[in-house]
Amino acid sequence: MIVRQRHHELAVFAVGVAAVIFFPVAEKVGRRCRIPTKVLHQEYVYAMLYGVACGRRMLQLQRRQKEADIFAKGLLVVIHGFHYLTTSCASGVAARRTDSISADIFPSTYTGSMSALLPILDAALADTNARSGTWLACKPGCHQCCVGVFPISQRDGQTLREALAKADAATSERIRGRAVSARGRLVKDLPGDPVSGLLFTEPWQEEAFEDFANDEPCPVLDPATGTCELYAARPVPCRTFGPPVRDEDGHLTVCELCFIDAPAEEVVRCEMDQDWRALESEEIAVAEAQSGLHGPTLIAFALTQ
């Protein structure tokens, strides 16, 4: 299994490298086929990002964590520059900010300030989704996991606020309105600090959270379509809900709508790689230092700070 996984990652890494080398040729072919430049760039960026994630994973398998982190962060900077150059040339605008370009070209990975975590997490998610196949029930409109509050990190809260600030006026107004209403409903019995929105400020509150606001819809959920209006900026718990993932106690958990009647060995086979957790912890620490808030919160509070 490990050998096959290494071969797969090597192949995808090669695709990412080839994407960089052969881009000029592909761009000429794309023009002849009348493929929009932005679409071509998006596909190339995806190939490169997946290549970065798999290259990092190969180094991790060799227990070279430091080199893996340097490799990923270094190449992400190169790809970020690629975004800037190609988009500026295509649009004739020479001075757009790099993070705005990234959000426009590849919204599922970049959601504001550049993060090394999201491309690696999304690559791990793509891998487990590919292995899971039809066992996964996740699709647009399926939003059972969007009802009932859940803790998010300060890093996730920061990412959501950045995305909300960049959303169009109508979307921003809808989300802010729902977030304010949700905060009003949640603040009275919040198992935490009702002013800052920090959860679990007292020892007994974690147990109380089990029965707290389980019918409260996420304020980012569009009730008309059943889809997330800030999908590209969705928190880590949202990204990882569905496929088999191990919790803090080491138990393999999965959405109740997925893997119905699946054999136990099939669930284990599709388990999500969580080597990115250490990087997530680093980014959480940075976000907490910047905000001055230390600990988890709720989406409604994160969006109404």
N, C-alpha and C positions, 0 to 999 in steps of 0.2 A: 504493500500500500504506500509506504513512504517513498520507495523507488519510483513508483508510478506518479506520485504527487510531484517529486522533483523533476521528472521528465516533463510533466505538464507545465510546471512553473518555468522551466528552462525554455520551453517552446513559446510560451506567452511573452517571456522576457525578450526573446529573439524578435517577436513581432513588434514589440515596443521599440527596439533598436532599429529595426528595418523601417518603421514608420518615420523615424527621424531622417535616416539616410536617403530614403527614396521619396521624400515629400515633394521635391521639385518635379519629378516625373509624374507623380500622382496628380499634382496641381494642373499640369498641362492636359492630362487625360480628362480631368474633371471639367476643365474649361470647354474641351471639345464636346463632352457629353452634356454640357450645360448644367452641371451640378453646381448649386449655389456655393460660393466660396466659404461662407460661414458653416454650411453643413459639412463640407470637406474637412475644414479645420476641426470641427467638433469630433468627427470620427477619428481623426489623427490624434487628437488630445486624449480621447478615451483609450486608444491603443497604447499610447505612451504611458499614461497613468497606470494602466493595468500592468504594463511592463515594469514600472518602478516598484509597484507593490510586490510583484513576483520576484524581482531581483532582490528586494529586501528580505523576502521570505527565504530565499535560497541561502543568504548569508546567515539568517537566524538558525536555519537547520544545521549550519556548521558551527553554531554557538559563537558567532562573531557579531554580537548585538551592537557594539559601538560602531563597527564598520557599516552595519545595516542601517543604523540611524543616519549616519553621515551620508551614505549612498542615497537614501530616500530624500532627505532634505535638500541635498545638493541638486539632484535631478529635478526635483519639484521647482526649484528656482529657475532652472533652465527652461522647463515647460512653461512656467509663468511668463518668462521673457518671450517665449515662442508665441504665446497668446497675444502679447502686446504688439510684437512686430507684425504678425500676420493680420491681426484685426485692424491695426492702424493703416497698413498698406491697402487693405481691401476697402476701407471706408474713406480713406483720404484724410483721416484725422490723425495728427501726429502726436497728440498729447493727452490721450485718455488715460485715466488711472488704471493701473494693472489689475487691481482687485475688481473694478467695475467690469473690465473686459472678461475676466475669468467668470464672473457671475453671468454674463451674457452668453458666453460661448459654452460653458460647461456647468450649468447651474446645479446639477446633482452632486457635484463634488465641492465646488468653491462657493462659499456663502458669505463673502466679506473678507476680513483679514485672512491671509493665507494660513491654512492649517495643514500640517503634515499628517494629521490623524485621518481625516475624512477619505482621502484617496485610498489609503491602506485598508480602512474599515470597509469601504464600499467594494473593494476588490475581494476581500474575504467574504462579504455578503454575496457577491455575484458568484463566487465559487460554490458556496453552500447551496445557493438557489439552483445552480446548474445541476448539482448532485441530487437535490431534493425533487426536482421535476414536478410531476403532477401531485405529489404528496402535499405541496403547498397550496393553500386555498386563497392566499393573498392576491388581491386584484383591486383595481379602482372601484370604489363603492362599498367594499367590504371594510367596515369601520367599527367592528365590535371592540377592538383594542383602543379606540379613540374615546370610549365612554368609560368614565371612572378615572379619578385623578391618580397620578403616579409621580414619584419624586424625579426631578431632573437636576443636573449639576449646574453650577454657576457658569460653566463653560457653555453648556447647551442654552442656558438663558441668554447669554451674551450673543450667541449665534442667531437666536431667534430675533432679538432686538435689532441686530444689524440687518437681517433680512426684511423685517417689518419696515425699517427706515427706507429701504430701497424699493418697497412694493409701490404699485400705483396707488393713487389717492383713494379710489373706490375700495380696493382690497384692504388697504390700511385702515380705512374708516370702519369697515365691517368687522375686522379682527379686533381693533381697539374697543369697539362697542361691546362685542361679546366678552372680551377679557375683563372689562370694567364690571359688567353685570355678573360674571362668574366670581370675581373677587368679592363682590358684595355678598354673594351667597355663601362663600367659603370662609370669610373672615371670622364669623362668629364662633364657630367650633373648630377652627384650625388647630391641629395638634402641633403647635409651634408658635412663633412670634407673629402676631397679626399685623404688626407694623412693617417689619422687614420681609415677611413671608418665609423666613427660614423655618424649616421643619425640625421637629425632634429636639427642641431646646430643653426639654425635660425628659428624664429617663422613661417615664410611663407612656410617653406620646407615641412611640413606635408601635406599641400594641394597639393603641387607640386608632391608629391610622388604618388598620385592617378593615374597619367598618365605616370609614369616613368617605363621604361623597362618591360612592360607587356608581351613582347614576348621573354624575355631572359630566356633560360632554366637553371635550377639549375646545377652547375658544378659537383655535385655528381650524377646526373642522367646519367645512361648509355644509350646513344642514340640508341644502337643496340637492347637492350632488354626492354627498357622503365622501368627499375627498379633502385632502389637506391643502390649505391655501398657502402654506409655506413649506411645501414638501421638500424642497432642496435643503432647507435649514432644519429639518425635523431632528429632534433630539436622538441621542444614542439609543435610549430604550425603544424608541419607535423604529429605528433602523434595524434593531436586532430582534424584534418581536416577530414570531412566526416560525422560523427554522429552529432546529434543536440547538439550544445554548445552555451551557452549564451556569448555574447560579453560584452565589457566594459560598454555598455549602457543598458545592461539587455535584449537585443533582442536575441531571439532564432534563431541561424543561422545554416544552413546545406548546404553541397555541392549540387550544382545544379543538379548533376547526381544521387543523392541519394534521397530517399523518394519521388519519382515522384508520384504525385496524392495521396499521403498519407493524411488521415484526420488529421486535426490540433491536435486532442487529441492523435493521434498515435505518432506524432512528440514529443509532450510533454512527453508522457510515456517513450520514449527512450532517454530523455535528459541525458547527461553525468554529473556525479557528479564531481564538481570542488573544493572539500574541500582541495585538494592538492595545491591550488594556493598560500596559505600563505607560505608553505614550499618552493615552487618555488621561491618566492620573497627572502626568506632567502638565498638560494643558488645563486641567481643572485647577491645579495649584496656581498657575499664572492668572487665570480668570478670577480666582478668589482674592489674590493679592491686589488685582486691579480694582475690583469692586468693593473690597473691604468686607464682603459677606462670605462667611465660611460655613459651608454645609449645603444640603439640598434645598430645593424650593419647588414651587408649582408653576406651571406655564402661565396661569392667569396672573400670578404675582410678578413673574419675570417680565411680562409684557406691559405691566402697568407701573414699573419703577419710576 
